[in-house]
Amino acid sequence: MCLAIPGKILSCSEQNGVRIGRVEFAGIIRETCLDLVPEASLGDYVLVHVGFAMSVVDREEAERTYALLELLGLLQEELGAHLEPS
């Protein structure tokens, strides 16, 4: 299964004309394309699916999503399979 996981934007930059963010997911940091969420900025939480931020969510929503994924036993599966440390 591959789910959208919320993460916090730690930094933003542009690489080859693409807006890239360093996004933290439960302690794991990955580069994520931010082009689909031009309104997202430093400190915002975004839902990320296969390396693309799809929408901006508030911190409370991100926390609820983490809690639900953990309750269902899917958080570690998703983080381990798709968000290995760089």
Residue pairs with C-beta under 8 A, 6 or more apart in sequence:
1 74
1 77
1 78
2 49
2 50
2 78
2 82
3 49
3 69
3 74
3 78
4 47
4 48
4 49
4 54
5 25
5 47
5 48
5 49
5 65
5 69
5 78
5 79
5 82
5 83
6 25
6 45
6 46
6 47
6 48
6 57
6 61
6 62
6 65
6 66
7 23
7 24
7 25
7 30
7 32
7 45
7 46
7 48
7 62
8 23
8 24
8 43
8 44
8 45
8 62
9 21
9 22
9 23
9 34
9 40
9 41
9 42
9 43
9 44
9 45
9 46
10 21
10 22
10 23
10 24
10 29
10 42
11 21
11 22
11 42
12 19
12 20
12 21
12 34
12 41
12 42
13 19
13 20
13 21
14 20
18 33
18 35
19 33
19 34
19 35
19 38
20 31
20 32
20 33
20 34
21 31
21 32
21 34
21 40
21 46
21 53
22 29
22 30
22 31
22 32
23 29
23 30
23 31
23 32
23 46
23 48
23 53
25 48
25 79
25 83
26 66
26 75
26 79
28 79
28 83
28 84
28 85
29 85
29 86
30 48
30 51
30 83
30 86
31 51
31 86
32 46
32 48
32 51
32 52
32 53
33 51
33 52
33 53
34 40
34 46
34 53
35 52
36 52
36 53
36 54
37 46
37 53
37 54
37 55
37 56
39 56
40 46
40 53
40 56
44 56
45 56
45 57
45 58
45 59
45 61
45 62
46 53
46 54
46 55
46 56
46 57
47 53
47 54
47 55
47 57
47 65
48 54
50 82
57 65
66 75
69 75
69 78
70 76
